[in-house]
Amino acid sequence: LHLAKKSVETLEKVGYELCPHGHLASNMNWCKSLTDWVKQYENWINTPGDKSNEISNIFFDYEIAIGDPKIVEVITDTIFKNALKNKLFFDYLGNDALRKPAPLSFFKKFNIEEEGIYKDKFDIKNRAIMPLIDGARLFTISNSIRGINNTYLRFKQLAISDSKHSEIFLNCAEAFLILSKFRTLEGLKDDTNGQYINIDELSKVDREHLKNALVPMRELEDLIKDTFQLTHFS
């Protein structure tokens, strides 16, 4: 907990906002023994439900910072042993990915915020980056790809593992880099986390560049629906 508190303080200092839901390493709820973590993952996977959003967004993206690598091996074995025999788990992960708000309208215009303090701005995090993160995670677990928890590298590995859909995964990898760069530049420009972009302030070239980076998301969405036999109403 001492290490976690120092880490969280450092991350906050350099610009990472604290999770409003308390999903922080410094939260006592997430300071567990390996035995308790194994039970926690088994519960999440075998009885998915209201907590599915927490699962897909946080707890399947982990890397060891310090300690015995065997800890990660045991958790990873637990995940794949339970997940690969549980269709309901993938139903929840898949539908989480499909529920994210669409980045573009039917007429290929940016879907911007309609009210609130970010009115008329584009939410690049929830409408663009998060769906790619969710999709990469979903296919990585379903394809039994271990040890890669970075979204870009996940898509690159998926392109190798699933040659039939390699073009989609490579396009998603490139899109993720482009979208992350847009968010970073926005954050540096306005000293924010870069989540909300003023489309009107972008040059015509940048607007087209951003819009083109959103195209692979539709292909990824269709692949999720087809692979896991899902719809937005599942």
KANOR-V317347 format. One record per helix or strand of 2 or more residues. SS is the DSSP state (hx for helix, st for strand). FROM is the first residue (numbers start at 1). TO is the last residue. Records with the same first field share a line. If there is no record, write none. Layout:
SS->FROM-TO ; FROM-TO
This chain:
hx->2-13 ; 28-30 ; 34-46 ; 52-59 ; 70-83 ; 87-98 ; 124-142 ; 151-161 ; 163-190 ; 199-201 ; 204-228
st->122-123 ; 196-197
